Amino acid sequence: MAPEVVRQEVYGQAADIWGFGALAFELLELRSPYGDDITFPELEAALTVGLPPSLSDGELVEARCPGIQAVMDACFALDPAKRPTAQELLARIKGCYAPASALETELPGQVRDVQ
């Protein structure tokens, strides 16, 4: 949950980007972002100040998935205005993993937009 949501401030789509960062963390670590042993008051305190979860081994993550840590860190920007939009996030992820030629390739079962 994004810090602005925990603080009950006005929030928007940037809160969903924080959530995407948390999902990416869970996929990389195979555990919940703040651990299973954290109490609710500790979790609330961490989220209120905007403390993002920390990877157990950032170097290993970078070796396995080059660029993903920077993408995840951008999602956890404390200032919601500094988080990437969904379109920017997609572009960053594509830039990390797909060669330019693969971006134009149709995937099996993919439906192309017809204009």
N, C-alpha and C positions, 0 to 999 in steps of 0.2 A: 504494500500500500504506500502510495506516494506521501511524502511528508506533508504537503499541503492538505491532503485529505485527512490525515491524522490530526492535523491542527484545526480542522473544520473551517478551512479557508475556501475561498472561491477556487475552483479547479476546472480544468478542461482536458483536452486530449493529451496534453503532456503527462498527465497522471497515468494514462494508459501506457505511455512510453516507459515510465518508471516500472510499471508492471511487466512490460516486455523484458526489461533488464533483469527483473527478478526471475522470470521464466527461463531466460538464457542462463542465469546463474544455476538454477536447479538442474537444467539439462547438462551443464558442464560438471557440476559437483555431485550430482545424484543425491542431493540432500536439500533440505529447506534452507533458505537464505540466511537465517540467523540461528540455525541449529535447533535441535529438538529439546534441548535443556533450558532454553531461555524462558523466563517467566513473562507473563503478559506485561507487567509494569516495566520490565527491562526492554521488551520489544517496543512498547509504546515510547519509551524514552529515546531509544535509538532512532526510531522513525521520526519522532518529533523534531529532532535536531538534524535529520537528513543523513544519518550515518548509513552508507550503503554496505551491503554484505561484502566480506572479503574472501577472495579465493584462497584455498588452502595452498595452492602452488601455481602462481601466475605464470611462471616460466614454462611449466608443463602445459598449461592451457594454451599459451602462445605457440609452443612447439606443435601441439596437436591441431590447433585451429588458428592459424595466423590472422591477426587483426580482430578477432572476436572480442578480446579484452577491451580494446579501445572502443568498440561499438557498445559493449556493455557499460563501460565507464561513462560514455556520453549519455546513455539512458538514465544514469544515476546522477546527472547534474543537479545540484541543489536548486538552482534557479530554473523553474519550469521553462522559461523562455529560451534557455540555453540547451535544452534537450532537442534532439533531432525530431523532425516531423516524421510521420509514418513513411512518406515518400523518400525523405532523406535517409531514413533507417534502411529501407529497401535498397537504395542505391549503395549505401555503405556495405551492406551484406553481400550484394552482388559483386561489388568491387573486391571484396576479400576472397571470394571463393570461385568465381566463374570467369574463365577466360573470355575475352571480348566476343569470340565467335560463338561461345555457348549461350550467351545472352539472347541470341536470335534463334536458337534452336527450340523447336517445339518438343515438349515432353509428351510421352505416351498418355493419351487420354486428355490432353490439354485442349481446351476450347479457345480458339482465337476470337478476339473482339472483332466484330464486324461493324464497319462504319458506313 
